[in-house]
Amino acid sequence: MPDNSDYKIATRAVRTGQVRSQEGEHSDPIFLTSSYVFKSAADAAARFSGEIEGNIYSRFTNPTVRTFEERLAAMEEGECCVATATGMSAIVATCMGLLKAGDHVVAGRDLFGSTIILFNNILTRFGLSFTYVDSTDLSQWKDAIQANTKMLFLETPSNPLCNVSDISSVAKIAHDNQALLVVDNTFCTPVLQQPLKLGADVVVHSSTKYIDGQGRTMGGAVVGSKDQVGEGVYSFLRSAGPSLSPFNAWVQLKGLETLTIRMQAHSRYALEIASWLEAQPSVERVFYPDLPSHPQHALAQRQQTAAAGVLAFQVKGGRDEAWTVIDSTKLFSITANLGDTKSTITHPATTTHGRLTVEQRQEMGVFDNLLRLSIGLEDVDDLKRDLQRGLDQLS
Ligand SMILES: Cc1ncc(COP(=O)(O)O)c(C=O)c1O
């Protein structure tokens, strides 16, 4: 394929990175191999020393994984991508690759629950410190900076409340203080938001979600410059080993090919459900960035081309009422995953955010009456009828 810059994102999603073998296959091949054969002892030595480029071992490089990395880098418009075994390993590799003991990180308070657990319970044991801020309040980002702050970390829209942070403004705060901005772009994917173009330095993904798109495989990715990602993050991955399996890379390559059209459909259906929920008498509040009632609606309209498929809503009542809605569904899957063709329903306070303290949850707005939906690709009227059953019992 000629230079990526000649092509729009949907074309890159389908075409970038494929290297046809001598068999002339049309679909991307899958290289299920742990190691590679050298032509001679001298060739092996030259590859190990780095004198000659080439595959050695699939913890370091694999052709199917490389195609996935090149395609996602082209979609995010980043110089370099490294793929990881999961989204969490993308986050840990970013921190371990780019930070050192004594460094301080400012992070949005509304990060995914496991990210907060990773930061507070594990990375603090290695000499990193963290300060959490309201990710929508720029003055809190500024005020939290310390002399040793090396990284600002945010997730937008956030999970589960869909808070939207201003990427360009937070990037400016980071750069004014010689720190990096890392953005978790799992919810929007590069189809709906390209944080590097808005000034972020590094993008992380859980490709388990929309990039796979059908709830089959785990994966993650880090995208950014050759220096920070190609050297810093990659050197951690190569030695520590949470690399993406070639099989998962292949499944997710196929996911990238349909990502553009899926993200548009997920967003359209989610907006329809969100607007409908707002009109239901037993619903207290709906959180979805494409609704005019969302506090960062104007920012979301500027920063994202659409709001993706995740939304949250509070029912009137508490945990029992929220559970009634969940237990009355027949179509929605009661599962913690999101970004699937199958719609899912989750009670964050007792699942994804259950390991946080009550105070942490309340500070984040994850109350007991909150439900998270990930809208899949079923018929929207069928999904509304499925939710209606439980909501009717509340009113
Ligand atoms: C925004 C976000 N980031 C990271 C992760 C972690 O990804 P994984 O489960 O692939 O490790 C998740 C998982 O739900 C997520 O929602």
Ligand as a Chemical Component Dictionary entry (heavy atoms), coordinates in Angstrom:
data_LIG
# 
_chem_comp.id                   LIG 
_chem_comp.type                 NON-POLYMER 
_chem_comp.pdbx_formal_charge   0 
_chem_comp.three_letter_code    LIG 
# 
loop_
_chem_comp_atom.comp_id 
_chem_comp_atom.atom_id 
_chem_comp_atom.alt_atom_id 
_chem_comp_atom.type_symbol 
_chem_comp_atom.charge 
_chem_comp_atom.model_Cartn_x 
_chem_comp_atom.model_Cartn_y 
_chem_comp_atom.model_Cartn_z 
_chem_comp_atom.pdbx_ordinal 
LIG C1 C1 C 0 -11.115 2.063  29.531 1  
LIG C2 C2 C 0 -10.465 0.747  29.823 2  
LIG N1 N1 N 0 -9.119  0.679  29.868 3  
LIG C3 C3 C 0 -8.484  -0.480 30.131 4  
LIG C4 C4 C 0 -9.185  -1.643 30.357 5  
LIG C5 C5 C 0 -8.451  -2.917 30.654 6  
LIG O1 O1 O 0 -8.434  -3.730 29.523 7  
LIG P1 P1 P 0 -8.252  -5.330 29.563 8  
LIG O2 O2 O 0 -9.456  -5.889 30.243 9  
LIG O3 O3 O 0 -8.123  -5.693 28.112 10 
LIG O4 O4 O 0 -7.004  -5.615 30.326 11 
LIG C6 C6 C 0 -10.587 -1.620 30.306 12 
LIG C7 C7 C 0 -11.351 -2.861 30.549 13 
LIG O5 O5 O 0 -12.570 -2.833 30.680 14 
LIG C8 C8 C 0 -11.237 -0.388 30.030 15 
LIG O6 O6 O 0 -12.593 -0.304 29.988 16 
# 
loop_
_chem_comp_bond.comp_id 
_chem_comp_bond.atom_id_1 
_chem_comp_bond.atom_id_2 
_chem_comp_bond.value_order 
_chem_comp_bond.pdbx_ordinal 
LIG C1 C2 SING 1  
LIG C2 N1 SING 2  
LIG C2 C8 DOUB 3  
LIG N1 C3 DOUB 4  
LIG C3 C4 SING 5  
LIG C4 C5 SING 6  
LIG C4 C6 DOUB 7  
LIG C5 O1 SING 8  
LIG O1 P1 SING 9  
LIG P1 O2 DOUB 10 
LIG P1 O3 SING 11 
LIG P1 O4 SING 12 
LIG C6 C7 SING 13 
LIG C6 C8 SING 14 
LIG C7 O5 DOUB 15 
LIG C8 O6 SING 16 
# 
